[in-house]
């Protein structure tokens, strides 16, 4: 059965731009995208008003976890994640990350 991780990013109003990884490191985004692609993890987006949903789908949890471990090892991953989180919070955006097993992975 497929395993998914879903990010729901909500802006406080239409005037607020949603911070994105490429704003902080285009190299990091390209490297992350390459890892997901080579692992067979697909990424899809949908936008509904102020909420943007980003869904990652893998064949199973082990496949997703292996790809995520590789991404976490990218040299600037920790600083990019920290910068993105700070930017989201400063902009008043909320982020909720859940997986298909019903686990909340992040909420800020």
C-alpha positions, -999 to +999 in steps of 0.1 A: +000+000+000+012+035-008+026+057+019+019+095+018+032+125+036+010+156+033+019+191+040-008+217+044+006+252+043-019+280+050-012+317+044-029+342+067-042+363+038-040+365+000-014+392+001+011+370+020+035+351-003+042+315+007+079+310+014+095+282-007+127+262-005+141+276-037+140+311-021+167+299+002+187+273-019+179+264-054+207+238-052+191+222-022+157+220-039+172+204-070+191+179-049+160+170-029+139+167-060+165+144-076+166+121-045+128+118-044+127+111-081+153+084-081+135+068-052+102+068-070+086+093-046+061+115-064+052+150-054+019+168-062+004+201-053-031+216-050-042+251-040-075+259-023-078+295-014-051+303+012-041+266+017-015+248-004-013+211-001+019+193-010+017+155-011+046+131-013+037+095-023+060+065-021+055+028-026+058+023+011+070+039+043+105+023+040+110+039+006+100+073+018+121+071+049+152+060+029+148+090+006+142+114+035+174+101+052+194+109+020+178+144+018+186+150+055+222+144+046+224+171+020+250+197+032+227+227+037+194+208+045+193+218+082+199+255+076+174+256+047+148+239+069+154+263+097+153+293+074+121+281+058+104+275+092+114+309+105+101+326+073+068+307+075+063+317+112+073+353+105+048+355+076+021+341+098+018+309+078+008+277+094+022+242+085+007+209+094+024+177+082+007+143+085+013+108+070-011+082+057-008+063+090-024+092+108+008+105+125+012+142+128+049+148+118+049+186+123+027+215+133+038+251+136 
